[in-house]
Amino acid sequence: MIYLTRLNGEKFMVNIDMIELMEETPDTVVTLNTGKKFVVRERIWQIREEIIRFRKRSFTNLKK
């Protein structure tokens, strides 16, 4: 899960596996696979970087 920020400044966490679509219109709209949409302050490239960091943290310490 990663933190995102609503336009009013409220922080919330979203399960990255639930993200279906992100678009900039010009605000960033994140659509979940449930159809629920969030308008957030972060740009798409910032969300992408957070997802990559989360995945690296999640899979780096796996035992072989």
C-alpha positions in Angstrom: 0.0 0.0 0.0 1.1 3.5 -0.7 0.1 6.9 0.6 -1.7 9.4 -1.7 -3.0 12.9 -1.0 -6.5 14.1 -1.8 -6.8 17.7 -3.2 -7.9 18.9 0.3 -4.6 17.6 1.8 -6.1 14.5 3.4 -3.7 11.5 3.2 -4.9 8.0 2.6 -3.5 4.6 1.6 -4.4 2.7 -1.4 -3.7 -1.0 -2.3 -1.5 -0.8 -5.4 -2.9 -4.1 -6.7 -6.4 -2.4 -6.9 -5.2 0.4 -9.3 -6.6 -0.2 -12.7 -6.0 3.2 -14.4 -4.3 6.5 -13.7 -4.9 9.6 -15.9 -4.0 13.3 -15.7 -6.9 15.5 -16.8 -5.0 17.8 -15.6 -5.6 16.6 -12.1 -4.5 13.0 -11.5 -7.4 10.6 -11.3 -6.7 7.1 -9.9 -9.4 4.5 -10.8 -9.5 1.3 -8.8 -10.7 -2.0 -10.3 -13.9 -1.5 -8.3 -14.7 1.6 -10.3 -14.0 4.0 -7.4 -12.1 7.1 -8.4 -9.8 9.4 -6.4 -8.5 12.8 -7.5 -5.0 13.2 -5.9 -2.2 15.8 -5.8 0.5 13.4 -6.9 1.5 13.2 -10.5 1.4 9.9 -12.3 5.2 9.6 -12.5 5.3 10.2 -8.7 2.8 7.4 -8.0 4.7 5.1 -10.4 7.9 5.7 -8.5 6.2 5.0 -5.1 4.8 1.7 -6.6 8.3 0.7 -7.7 9.8 1.6 -4.3 7.0 -0.5 -2.6 7.6 -3.5 -4.8 11.4 -3.3 -4.3 10.9 -3.2 -0.5 8.4 -6.1 -0.6 10.5 -8.4 -2.7 14.1 -7.6 -1.8 14.1 -9.5 1.5 12.5 -12.8 0.3 14.4 -15.9 1.3 15.6 -18.1 -1.6 
